[in-house]
Amino acid sequence: MVVAGLALLAAALPCMAEGKKPQKAPEAAPDVLVLSNGDTLHGTLVSAMHGTVKFHSAVLGDVSLPWSKVKELRTADSFAVVDRKDKLLNAQKLAQIPAGPLEVTNQTLTLHPASGTAPAPIPVKQAAYVLSQKTVTEMMQHKQGFLTGWSGTATGGASLVTATQNQYTVSGGVSLARVSPGVSWLEPRNRTTLDFNGSYGKITQPGYFDNGTYVAETVTKTAIYHADAERDEYVSPRFFALAQTAFDHNFGQDLALQQIYGGGMGWTAFKSHRQEMDLKATAQYEKQEFISGSSNTNQNLFGSTYAVNYALNLKLLTYTQGLSYIPAYTQPSAYSATETNTVAFPAYKRLSFSVGTTDSYLNNPPESVPPTKRNSFQFTMGLNYAFKLGN
């Protein structure tokens, strides 16, 4: 009997142990997307912006398609819908937007909030943004570390010639921007931009003998560099205070270094998801140092920067333009101006092909032999790579 009892106990122990194991929480049901051709995808709705639905499928990965290709859509998680008529929202208005699992049928979107009255169904064409409740909460809290939220492009180009003269040119740049919050339909709080671009080239004429006389090697170089940083703090949806700094070097204009430190105000003349124009004016300290200059030509100046920045984003190209005029009030002849134009054409995924021009004018280079030309013009071509740092 003792042996039989022990056998029964040994048989019961595994069952008792299994009974004590914690039960796994049931996995949430996947979202269901039915395409207009009848195909069904299971996965997670990421978002819907400007008429494009982003859906993550475990089989196909990330899928982007217009609302016209969606026959039905059902989600398990909560989503918030921003109506197209709501141009700019603040945190208080954002908190009042209802959220809940959504359902799309017949090109009409219906929310099913857990509490409160369900909003009236709206056509998908009126839904400018469909975002998860988690994303909306993060926007309301606007928590953003220094290394998060940055987006930008890196550009590079080069040419090489080997003949009677040897020549090479390299050019490139990095442009970074961080806007908080990162959507156009929320009232902006601040914006930070960082830019660097430059080109360097050299033409070498090797030494040679001319009727027994040795002619020494000659080298001609070009070097143009620009860097700037700006911080904007919005006092209203269109007006902002700004602080900026800029550094310029142009070997062709005999400019060793021009430094600018200033602050002022800006106004957004118009803004949409396709285009934006900003007008800016600053008061600033400026220092100019020239390569062949002396203490008499190097200057400490007080002046301003009047600038216009324009950006246009289309499906087939992106166009940006910058115009700036920099007068010096303490030395009226020491003014300068710059115009930049860039057109980028999408090539493959994050890569694009770009062409651009930079035209700069410096009115007061020191006298030199040969004479320094006041105008400097660049034409560049290269590949762009778009990237994003953090979330």
Sequence and secondary structure as in RCSB ss.txt:
>XXXX:A:sequence
MVVAGLALLAAALPCMAEGKKPQKAPEAAPDVLVLSNGDTLHGTLVSAMHGTVKFHSAVLGDVSLPWSKVKELRT
ADSFAVVDRKDKLLNAQKLAQIPAGPLEVTNQTLTLHPASGTAPAPIPVKQAAYVLSQKTVTEMMQHKQGFLTGW
SGTATGGASLVTATQNQYTVSGGVSLARVSPGVSWLEPRNRTTLDFNGSYGKITQPGYFDNGTYVAETVTKTAIY
HADAERDEYVSPRFFALAQTAFDHNFGQDLALQQIYGGGMGWTAFKSHRQEMDLKATAQYEKQEFISGSSNTNQN
LFGSTYAVNYALNLKLLTYTQGLSYIPAYTQPSAYSATETNTVAFPAYKRLSFSVGTTDSYLNNPPESVPPTKRN
SFQFTMGLNYAFKLGN
>XXXX:A:secstr
 HHHHHHHHHHHHHHHHHHHS         EEEEETTS EEEEEEEEEETTEEEEEETTTEEEEEEGGGEEEEE 
SS EEEEETT   B HHHHHTS EE EEEETTEEEE  SSS     EEGGGEEEEEEHHHHHHHHHT   TTSSE
EEEEEEEEEEEESSSEEEEEEEEEEEEEEESSSTTB   EEEEEEEEEEEEEEEE  EEETTEEE  EEEEEEEE
EEEEEEEEESSSSEEEEEEEEEEEEGGGTEEEEEEEEEEEEEEEEE SSEEEEEEEEEEEEEEEESS  TTT EE
EEEEEEEEEEEEE SS EEEEEEEEE BSSSTT  EEEEEEEEEEEEETTEEEEEEEEEEEES     SS   SE
EEEEEEEEEEEEEE  
